[in-house]
Amino acid sequence: MILLETKRTYLREITADDAEKAYLLNLDSEVIKYTGDSSFESIDKAREFLEDYDHYKKYGFGRWGVIDKTENEFLGWCGLKYTKELDEFDIGFRFFKKYWNMGYATETAKACIDLGFEKLGITEIVGRARKENIGSIRVLEKIGLVYSKHFNFDGQEGVIYKIEKNKWKG
């Protein structure tokens, strides 16, 4: 089921059927270099993770698969995540390297933020990145988030960007 649509993509829930794509996405060391995540041990482990992913049921949103409209190709994922311990909503994205620098992260992240503010009633969204992850920081800035503060990102220097609904220009 399509949950969100942009000019070039549609976003949908990621399911266990996407296990191979999720496995391959996290297998690329450059893709996960700044995330703090590790590769899945196998496609089966990726499938288990996806079967246990409960964000859609708990909150009605999550990290969604990004699908190219023309080729029906899985490009990566983008979406919102709620962290209860921080009472915080964050925007995140991860794409196969061959789709970097093509505007997909910016396009889909803008759509997710718009959905969060306009339909989900969220009032503030943050973006987290390691300081040296210039590509992700550039996307956060392009979509309207502004630097808020530094933080400890798994022992590395991280930055938090944020935007409030009343400053969103959609």
Phi, psi and omega in degrees: 000130178284126180258332185206146182227140173240184181302317186250351187223168163230153181244138181216166177299143174273132182240176177300335177294344179267011186303317181296318179295317179297319178299311182294322179299313181280349179286334181283113183298330178289325181293320184260006185311316186255010189268337188084356178270163174241169179292153170288145180293332183197171175297323178298321178293322176297318179298315178301315178302313182293323178294329181270351182293114188247010184299322180298315181290319182291317190239348180084008178204178179171203175275121185253149174291136178258121185242129176291128182296321185287311185262352184057036184262138176285115184266335185154210178220159177203147176164184181260151176223138175256129176250107186300318183300330180259353188047058190220141175253129178233152176263136178220159180202149177205126183231152172303142185306324182294350178254005177292153177060029178241004177087001182294319180297315180297312182300313184283324179295321176301315181296321179293319178295317178302314178299315180301315181284316188275329185244333184262354177074019178285142182252344178209138179231137178246163172227134181245141178205154169289145186304324182278358179275072185301321181300312180292321178297320178299318178297314180303319179291319180298327182271005171103000178282148180238151181304136178245307182191168173271157175207167178276111181256089180051046178085359178247162177283126179238165177231148176242128174249154179209164173213143176256151184305320183290351177252000181285129179255358178047000000 
